[in-house]
C-alpha cells in the first residue's frame, strides 16, 4: 500500500509539473504573440479557449488519480477482509445466488466456441450460459450448439431468433434468464475465471444495480492493438475506477457487465434507438437511482481492431452512439438541481466525447500554424510536452497499479502524437454527422479469430 501511495505522489507531482508547463506556455504566448493578438480577436479567442482547456485537463488528471487511488484503497481493504474469512465452505457456496450469463452473437462463428468454452471454466458453483444467436448468416448457431452438454458444471442453452440487433438479443436473453443476476457479455469476449465471484459480492449492497468489468485487449500483436491496450488501461480503466468511488460509472462495457435482473426490468431493458446501447442502459439505471461500481479484478479479454480503418469505424460508431444516448437524457444538462450528480456525468461525457477531440485537433493545427507563420515553435513544443507528460504519467500510474505489461508505457508518446489525433478526427466527423442527422449502419467488425 505504501508503494502505491508513493506512485500516486510521483504521478501528482508530474501532473503539477504539467501545470507549470501550462504557466510557461502562457508566458510564451504573452511574450511572443502580444502584438499579434491585439490585432486578431479570432486568434485571441482560440488562445483563451485552449488555455481553459489545458487547465481543465490538468484538473481532470488530478481528480481522476486521487479518486481512483481512493477506490483502489477501498478495494484492497475489501480483498483483505475476504482473505481473512478464509476459504469458502460448502454451506457458504450454497448461499451464492444463481447467475445467468447472456451471450448475444451475430456472425461470431469463428470465435463463439472459444468464448463459450472460457465460460465453462469459471470459478462459480451456480450459473447457466444462455447464447442468443441473432439471426447469424454464418455457422454461429451450429458451432454454439456443439458446446451443449459439454460440461457437468453448468447448462448451456442456445436460442436462435430473427436478426433484430444487439439490444433486442440482450432483451431476449433477459426474458429467458433463470438467475436473479445477469451477466451480459459480447460473443467476442473471454472472461477471467474469477469474474462471477468478484462481481456478485458488490450486490450485497441493495443500492448497487450493476457492476462494470475491466476490459483488456487480447490481440496485442501490432502497434495499433498495443496502443489500444494502453488506451483501455489508461483512458477507460482509470476513469471507471475514479467514477466507482462515487458509485456512478457512466458506461457499463458491452464485453462485461453484471446486473440485478429487477433493475433491468425496471428500466425496461435495452433500447435499440442508439448505437451505444450499453451507454444508454447505464444512464437509464443511474437516472432511476441505482448505483454502479467497477470491479477491476473481473476481466474481459476482447479482440480489438488490428487495422486503422476498422478502429476508426469503431470509434465513429461509439461517438455517435454516446451522443445519441446523451441526447435522450439532455434535459439533465440544464436542470442540475433535478438531475444531481447525473447531470455532471453527462457534461463530463460531452467534454470527453466532443470538446476534448475538437480541442486536441484545434490545438495541434493552431500551434503548427503559429510556428510556421511566426517562427514560434516553442509553443508547439510546450503543447505537446505538457500533454505527453500527462499521458506518460497516467500510463505509468495505471500500468503499475494494474500490474500490466510495462512495455505499454513506451507507447504513451505515440498515443499522444499520432494515435489520439487520428482517432479524434474520426470523433469530430462523427459529432458533425450526428448533429446533421446523417444516416449510418452498425458496421460490425470482422473478427480474425485471435481471441
Rosetta blueprint (number, residue, H / E / L):
1 X L
2 X H
3 X H
4 X H
5 X H
6 X H
7 X H
8 X H
9 X H
10 X H
11 X H
12 X H
13 X H
14 X H
15 X H
16 X H
17 X H
18 X H
19 X H
20 X H
21 X H
22 X H
23 X H
24 X H
25 X H
26 X H
27 X H
28 X H
29 X H
30 X H
31 X H
32 X H
33 X H
34 X H
35 X H
36 X H
37 X H
38 X H
39 X L
40 X L
41 X H
42 X H
43 X H
44 X H
45 X H
46 X H
47 X H
48 X H
49 X H
50 X H
51 X H
52 X H
53 X H
54 X H
55 X H
56 X H
57 X H
58 X H
59 X H
60 X H
61 X H
62 X H
63 X H
64 X H
65 X H
66 X H
67 X H
68 X H
69 X H
70 X H
71 X H
72 X H
73 X H
74 X H
75 X H
76 X H
77 X H
78 X H
79 X H
80 X H
81 X H
82 X H
83 X H
84 X H
85 X H
86 X L
87 X L
88 X L
89 X L
90 X H
91 X H
92 X H
93 X H
94 X H
95 X L
96 X L
97 X L
98 X L
99 X E
100 X E
101 X E
102 X E
103 X E
104 X E
105 X E
106 X L
107 X L
108 X L
109 X L
110 X L
111 X L
112 X H
113 X H
114 X H
115 X H
116 X H
117 X H
118 X H
119 X H
120 X L
121 X L
122 X L
123 X L
124 X L
125 X L
126 X L
127 X E
128 X E
129 X E
130 X E
131 X E
132 X E
133 X E
134 X E
135 X L
136 X L
137 X L
138 X L
139 X L
140 X H
141 X H
142 X H
143 X H
144 X H
145 X H
146 X L
147 X L
148 X L
149 X L
150 X L
151 X L
152 X L
153 X L
154 X L
155 X E
156 X E
157 X E
158 X E
159 X E
160 X E
161 X E
162 X L
163 X L
164 X L
165 X L
166 X H
167 X H
168 X H
169 X H
170 X H
171 X H
172 X H
173 X H
174 X H
175 X H
176 X H
177 X L
178 X L
179 X L
180 X L
181 X E
182 X E
183 X E
184 X E
185 X E
186 X E
187 X L
188 X L
189 X E
190 X E
191 X E
192 X L
193 X L
194 X L
195 X H
196 X H
197 X H
198 X H
199 X H
200 X H
201 X H
202 X H
203 X H
204 X H
205 X L
206 X L
207 X L
208 X E
209 X E
210 X E
211 X E
212 X E
213 X E
214 X E
215 X E
216 X E
217 X E
218 X L
219 X L
220 X L
221 X L
222 X L
223 X H
224 X H
225 X H
226 X H
227 X H
228 X H
229 X H
230 X H
231 X H
232 X H
233 X H
234 X H
235 X H
236 X H
237 X H
238 X H
239 X H
240 X H
241 X H
242 X H
243 X H
244 X H
245 X H
246 X L
247 X L
248 X E
249 X L
250 X L
251 X L
252 X L
253 X L
254 X L
255 X L
256 X L
257 X E
258 X E
259 X E
260 X E
261 X H
262 X H
263 X H
264 X H
265 X H
266 X H
267 X L
268 X L
269 X L
270 X L
271 X L
272 X L
273 X L
274 X L
275 X L
276 X L
277 X H
278 X H
279 X H
280 X H
281 X H
282 X H
283 X H
284 X H
285 X H
286 X H
287 X H
288 X L
289 X L
290 X L
291 X E
292 X E
293 X E
294 X E
295 X E
296 X E
297 X E
298 X E
299 X E
300 X E
301 X E
302 X E
303 X L
304 X L
305 X L
306 X L
307 X L
308 X H
309 X H
310 X H
311 X H
312 X H
313 X H
314 X H
315 X H
316 X H
317 X H
318 X H
319 X H
320 X H
321 X H
322 X H
323 X H
324 X H
325 X H
326 X H
327 X H
328 X H
329 X L
330 X L
331 X H
332 X H
333 X H
334 X H
335 X L
336 X H
337 X H
338 X H
339 X H
340 X L
341 X H
342 X H
343 X H
344 X H
345 X H
346 X H
347 X H
348 X H
349 X H
350 X H
351 X H
352 X H
353 X H
354 X H
355 X H
356 X H
357 X H
358 X H
359 X H
360 X H
361 X H
362 X H
363 X H
364 X H
365 X H
366 X H
367 X H
368 X H
369 X H
370 X H
371 X H
372 X H
373 X H
374 X H
375 X L
376 X L
377 X H
378 X H
379 X H
380 X H
381 X H
382 X H
383 X H
384 X H
385 X H
386 X H
387 X H
388 X H
389 X H
390 X H
391 X H
392 X H
393 X H
394 X H
395 X H
396 X H
397 X H
398 X H
399 X H
400 X H
401 X H
402 X L
403 X L
404 X L
405 X L
406 X H
407 X H
408 X H
409 X H
410 X H
411 X H
412 X H
413 X H
414 X H
415 X H
416 X H
417 X H
418 X H
419 X H
420 X H
421 X H
422 X H
423 X H
424 X H
425 X H
426 X H
427 X H
428 X H
429 X H
430 X H
431 X H
432 X H
433 X H
434 X H
435 X H
436 X H
437 X L
438 X L
439 X L
440 X L
441 X L
442 X L
443 X L
444 X L
445 X L
446 X L
447 X L
448 X L
449 X L
450 X L
451 X L
